[in-house]
Amino acid sequence: MSVTDRDAQPSGDPLADLSEQVSAFFTRPRVYSQHQWWWWAAVAVFAGFIPQIWSGGYYNNIEIDAGLYMLVALGFYLQFALAGQFSFATMAYYATGAYIFAWAVSNYGFFWAFVFAVVVTAVFGGLTKLLLYRSPLIHFAIATLAVAGLAGIVYEHVLVGITGGDQGRFGIPTPSLFGYQFDNEVRQYYLIAAVVMVVLALLIFFERSPGQRDTVFARDMGPVARNTGLRVNWIQITGFAAGAGIIGAAGVLLASTSGFVGIDTFSISTALTVLLFVLLGGIGSIWGPVLGVIALYVLPQVFLSHILVDEDIIYAAAILLVILFLPGGLTSLPTEITMRYRAIRVRLDRK
């Protein structure tokens, strides 16, 4: 009998066994000690004050764009970091949400057009993963690049009645909920911020659920997960579809706040930028995409806009620094500091 087997046997003392069972029942998973809801509340409060701190047309546009980038990055995070599927079809889902909403909003209103566009985009993402579920990681990424290219051709040359073709679609009405018009930039920022906070709340709920454990298990140990009875393919398809739906929601908000959707808006360079957001922020936490957008987009726009430096140089320098000195991304910085501090203390104690 191994040590593990011996440890698993009852001790013979009913009170001791009952105590161990009660202790195991009340043992909180590690994620519960991360104070996710406190961080969520703090971010929500800070987001509410942002338009009061940085006001004016220039800053309002930055705030709106940052919110849209965060939504796209969170969707990509769900596909890549959780479902384990690297995709270049990000902009195809972004465009799908925008175009479907622009077509449906005049008939169904903002709310139902929003829901319809998100559902259609999620189905599109799920079908993409379903058709390519046998593809290895690299092959899947290349195939999604082809999906993005085909979607662009279809939107520009085939579905002209829905998308407006190469001329784009104009006159998309501003958001309206229950008679309240989001008809200026500050109101539109608050709408986008509310959607971002709802998505973050849903991801926190998911992270604290058994679904997170199963998704990570299926991502990291697929064959073993199948042997335990998990439906690995369906878990990954669902995760990928959910990420596409979040990206589609960003497309809806882009269309409704800008009033125009054109095919040039959805380029592969934006998809690569979103990838950089997630990598810089860190793929180990839902806060990684948020921090990545702040570090790579918001801070340079606010504090470096007067310096004539190409943003590509900033992106390249930031990524190199993170890869060399902080491979876990910005979210791993507290852990890195703690580990280095403990290592220094150990060295000092030995002296």
N, C-alpha and C positions, 0 to 999 in steps of 0.2 A: 504493500500500500504506500502510495506516495505521500509526501507531506501535504500536498493540496487535498488529496482524498481524505487524509486523517483530519485536516482542519475542517472539512465539510461535514464530518460526522457529528451527531448530537453529543453533547458533553455528558449526558446522563443526569444532569441537574435541570429539572423542568423550569425552575425560576431563572437560571442562567440562560437557557435556550429562549425563553420568552423575552428576556431582557435584550438579547441579541436581535431577535425579530423586530421588537419595537424600535430599537436603535436603527436598524436597517430601514424600517418604514419611514422614520422621520429624518433620515439622512438626506440632506438637500443636494441635488446635483450641483456641480461646480458652476454652471451657468447662472444659478440662482444667487451666487455670491458676487456677481459682477455689477449689481445695482443698475441693471439696464433701464428700469423704469425711472429711476432718479435722473439718469442721463437723458432719457427721452423728455422728461418734464423740463429739465434745464435747457435743452435745445429748443423746445417749443416756446419757452418764455423768451429766450434770446432772439429767436426768429421773429417774435411779435414786435420786438423793439428795433429791429434792423432798419425799417423805413424811417424811423424817427432819428436814428443815428446818421444814416447816409441817405439823404433825400435829394431829389432832383432827377431829371430825366436820364442822365448818364448812369447814375447809381441804380435807379429803378430798373433800367434795362439789364444791368449786370446781375441784379438780384433775381429777375425773372429767368434770365438765361442760366444762372447757377441752379435754380430750382429744377429747370428742365433737364440739365445735365445730371443732377442728382438722381432723378427718376430713371433716366436711361442707364446710368451707372448701377443703380440698385437692381434693375432688371438684368443687366449683364452679370452682376455679382451672383444673382440667383441661378443663372444658367451655368456660369463658369465655376464659381467657388463652391456651390452646393451640389448642383446636378453634375458637375464635372465635365461640361461640354463647352469647349472653346468654339466660338461662333463668330463669323464675319458677316452674319446676316442682320446685325443690329439695326442698320439703317433701313433694311427692308421692313422690319417690324415698326420702326419709327414712322416710316412713310405710310404703311398700311393704316395705322391708327389715325394719322392725320387725314388721309384721303377718305377713308370710310366715314369719319366724323363729318368732314366737309360736305359729303354727299347726303348724309342722313339728317343733319341738324335742321335743315329747313322744313322737314316733314315731321320730325319727332321731338324737336326741342333739344336743349342742351343735355339734360340729364340722361334721357333714354338714348340719344345719339352717342353720348360718352360710354354708356354701358355696352351698347351694341358694338362700337368700335373696339373696345377692350376685348370683348368676347371673340370677335372675328380675328383679331390679332393673336389672341391666345390659341385659337384653333389652328391658325396658320403656323404658329411656332410648334404646336404639338404634332401637326402633320409633317413638318420638316424633320423633326426628331424621329417620328414613326417610320418614315420612308428611309431614313439613314441610320436606323438603330444598330445595324450590323457593322457600320463603318468604324474603324479605329479612330483614335483621337485626331491625328493629323489629317487623315482622309476626310473625316467629318468637317474639320475646319475649312479645308479646300472646297468641299461640296457646298458648304454654306456661302462661301464667296460666290460660287456659281448661282446659288439661289438669289443672292442679293442682286447680281447682275441681271438675271432673268426678270426679277421683280421690277427693276428699273426700266427695262425694255417694255414690259407689259404696261406699266403705269404711263409711260411716255407715248407709246404708239398704239396700244390696243384699247385700253380702258379710257379713251379720251373723254367720253361723256361723263365719267366720274372724276377724273383727275385734271382735266383741262389740257392734257398733253404737255408739250414743251412750253406752252404759254402759262401754265399753272392755273390755279383756281382762285378767283378773287371773291371779294364780298362775303367772306365767312363771318357770321354774326358773332358779337362778343358774348362771353359766357353770361348765363342768366339762370339763377336758381330760385324757385318759388317767388318770382317777381322781382328779385334783387338783381340789379345789373352790375356786373363787374366791368365797368366802362372806362376805367382809368388804370394806369400802371400800378398804383399802390394796391388797389383792390385786386387786380389780377395777380400781383405778387402774393397776397394773402391766400388767394384761392390755390395757387400752386404750392405754397408752403403747407397748407392744410392737407393737400393730397400727399405730399412728401411725408408728413408726420403720420398720416394714416398708414401708408405703406411701411414705414419704419415700425409702427405699432404691430402691424400684422407679422412682420418679420421677427419681432421680439417674441410674440406669442408662439410662432413656429419654432424659434430657437429654443424655447423652454418646453417644447413638446417632444414626445417620442418620435414624431415625424422627422425632426432634425437628426436624431440618432440614426434612424433607418436610412435617411438620404445620404448621410456621410458614410455609413457602412456600405451602402450600394455603390457609392462613388469610389471608395478606396479599396474595397475587397469584394468586387462584384461576384466572382465565382463562389466565394465562401458565403456571401449573402444569399445567393440562389439556393445553396444547400440548406440554409436555415428556413427556407420557405418564402423569402421575400421576393416580390415580383419586381426585380431590378429594372427591367425595361420600362415598366409602367411608372415606377417612381421617377426615373430620369425623364420620361416623356412629360409627366405632370409638372416636374420642376422646370423643365425647359419651356413649357407652355405658359406657366405662371410668370416666368421672367419676360417672355415675349409680351404678355398682357400688360405688364408694368411699363415696358418700353412703348407699347401702343398708347397707354394713358398719357405718356409724355408727348406723343405725337398729337393727341387730341388737344392738349393744352397749348401746344405750339400753334396749331391751326386756329384755335379760338382766340388766342391773345394777339396774334399777328394779323389775322384777317386774310392771310394769303398763304398758299402752299404751292411751292414749285419744286420740280424734280432736282434742281441744283442744290436745294437745301440738304438733301440726303446723300452725302458723299462718303466714300470709304475713309477719307481722312478724319471725319467726325467719329467714325467707329473706332479708329485707332486711338483717337484722343480719349474716348471713353475707356478703352483698355488701359491707357496710361493712368487715368484717374483711379481705377480699381487697383492696379499694381502699386502705385505710389501710396495710396491710402492703406492698403493691406487687404488680402483676401481672407484673413482669418476672423473678420468681424464685420457686422453689418454697418458699422460706423466707418469702415475703410473707404467706401465710395464717397461718403460725405466729406471726409477729411481730404480725400484726393481732389475733389472739385474745389474745395476751399484753397488748398495749397497751390494747385496748378492753374486755376482759372481766376478765382476771386481775388486773391492777394496780388498777383501780377497786374490785374486790371485796375485795382484800386491804388496800389502803391508804386507801380512801375510804368504806368501809362505815359508818363512824361519822359521816360527814357527810351531812346530809339534803339530798342533791342528786339530782334525777331523772336516771337513767342516759341518758335521751334527750338531756338537755342536754349531757352529757359526749360522747355520740356526735356530736352536731351540731357542738360546738366542735372536736372532734378532726378531723372531716372538713373543716371550713372551713380550719383551720390547715394541713392537709396539701395541700389544693387550692391554697391561696395561696402556700405557702412550700416545699412538697415534693411536687410533682405526681407524681413517680415512686414515692411511697410510702416507707415506712421503709427498705426494702432499698436505696433509692437514696441514702440519707444519706451513706455513706462516699464515694461518687462525687461528691456535691455538695460535701462538705467539701474533698476533694482539688482539685476544680476552683476553688473559691473561694480556697483557699490558693495555688494556682498563679497565679491572677489577681492576688492581693495581692502576690506576689513579683515578678511582671512590672512592676507599678506602682512598686514600691519600687526595682527595678533601673533603671527609666527615670529616676527622680529622682536 
